């Protein structure tokens, strides 16, 4: 339980920082999304059933997990609550303007250090 709390707090800090670095601003919902993403990434990418797979497979699984969380948050905050946090409708291969293939591919790359961070934090909280 402590490990998941630390992962949530770490993801909730790092995810908005990535967004600030990438586009110059963020939204409070991104802290919650990041907080959810890192424990999910730990569960999906470092669990026994996938830990022996090649790293590229784990990174793709991580990217799909992060993209799924982003899609859910996008539907909630952009479509339902109409907060207009982001709009990817002009990006190629987007889904309802909430997620798009170029950013999913970027998450494949960023999943590698995130998976390593999860492993490192996991060592302290076994």
C-alpha positions as MATLAB code, in Angstrom:
seq = 'XXXXXXXXXXXXXXXXXXXXXXXXXXXXXXXXXXXXXXXXXXXXXXXXXXXXXXXXXXXXXXXXXXXXXXXXXXXXXXXXXXXXXXXXXXXXXXXXXXXXXXXXXXXXXXXXXXXXXXXXXXXXXX';
ca = [
       0.000    0.000    0.000;
       2.807    2.433    0.845;
       4.433    1.717   -2.506;
       1.242    2.689   -4.355;
       0.933    5.892   -2.338;
       4.532    6.832   -3.188;
       3.931    5.935   -6.854;
       0.732    8.008   -6.883;
       2.471   11.042   -5.359;
       5.480   10.681   -7.654;
       3.332   10.329  -10.768;
       1.143   13.193   -9.603;
       4.231   15.393   -9.453;
       6.190   14.216  -12.497;
       3.290   14.068  -14.980;
       2.312   17.753  -14.617;
       6.004   18.714  -14.727;
       6.375   16.895  -18.045;
       3.369   18.789  -19.338;
       4.749   22.144  -18.143;
       8.063   21.390  -19.852;
       6.304   20.217  -23.047;
       3.610   22.877  -23.484;
       4.315   25.507  -20.848;
       1.308   24.906  -18.564;
      -0.769   22.188  -16.982;
      -4.150   21.595  -15.358;
      -4.789   20.196  -11.852;
      -6.453   17.140  -13.372;
      -3.080   16.138  -14.790;
      -1.742   15.585  -11.279;
      -4.549   13.089  -10.686;
      -3.949   11.448  -14.082;
      -0.232   11.119  -13.358;
      -1.001    9.814   -9.911;
      -3.062    7.055  -11.459;
      -0.630    6.353  -14.316;
       2.437    5.427  -12.298;
       0.815    2.708  -10.121;
      -0.939    1.375  -13.231;
       2.388    1.341  -15.068;
       3.957   -0.566  -12.172;
       1.138   -3.116  -12.231;
       1.050   -3.496  -16.025;
       4.751   -3.330  -16.869;
       6.544   -4.764  -13.853;
       4.214   -7.549  -12.761;
       5.334  -11.158  -13.045;
       3.296  -11.901  -16.159;
       5.084   -9.284  -18.283;
       8.376   -8.572  -16.486;
      10.169  -11.202  -18.566;
       8.971   -9.755  -21.861;
      11.276   -7.570  -23.953;
      11.428   -3.979  -22.779;
       9.853   -2.714  -26.015;
       6.746   -4.823  -25.296;
       6.604   -3.440  -21.762;
       6.979    0.129  -23.067;
       4.161   -0.381  -25.564;
       1.979   -1.787  -22.774;
       2.900    1.257  -20.667;
       2.058    3.679  -23.457;
      -1.313    2.030  -24.020;
      -2.016    2.216  -20.283;
      -1.125    5.909  -20.089;
      -3.119    6.656  -23.237;
      -6.124    4.876  -21.713;
      -5.915    6.992  -18.561;
      -5.559   10.137  -20.694;
      -8.588    9.151  -22.754;
     -10.719    8.640  -19.628;
      -9.577   11.959  -18.172;
     -10.130   13.671  -21.519;
     -13.685   12.387  -21.787;
     -14.396   13.447  -18.212;
     -12.727   16.863  -18.146;
     -13.035   17.907  -21.792;
     -16.246   16.288  -23.001;
     -18.416   15.981  -19.893;
     -17.185   18.856  -17.692;
     -16.185   20.997  -20.710;
     -12.953   22.213  -19.099;
     -11.115   22.339  -22.459;
      -7.875   21.117  -20.931;
      -6.580   19.911  -24.315;
      -7.815   19.248  -27.824;
      -6.020   16.846  -30.123;
      -8.670   17.008  -32.846;
      -6.137   18.567  -35.239;
      -3.574   15.834  -34.574;
      -3.358   12.825  -36.902;
      -5.068    9.602  -35.878;
      -6.879   11.094  -32.884;
      -9.746    9.540  -30.976;
     -12.461   12.100  -30.203;
      -9.719   14.732  -29.901;
      -8.702   13.251  -26.534;
      -5.752   11.048  -27.499;
      -3.717   10.625  -30.659;
      -1.139    8.272  -32.086;
       1.819   10.732  -32.054;
       1.502   11.235  -28.287;
       0.968    7.521  -27.709;
       4.262    6.934  -29.539;
       5.895    9.543  -27.319;
       4.567    7.659  -24.286;
       6.286    4.524  -25.615;
       9.609    6.359  -25.246;
       8.746    7.916  -21.891;
       7.527    4.587  -20.525;
      11.098    3.311  -20.349;
      12.275    5.752  -17.647;
       8.885    5.486  -15.916;
       9.160    1.688  -15.735;
      12.664    2.032  -14.324;
      11.436    4.576  -11.762;
       8.679    2.163  -10.708;
      11.239   -0.620  -10.279;
      13.513    1.638   -8.246;
      10.711    2.813   -5.963;
       9.443   -0.750   -5.706;
      12.736   -1.883   -4.196;
      12.203    0.421   -1.230;
       8.654   -0.727   -0.547;
       8.577   -4.524   -0.864;
];
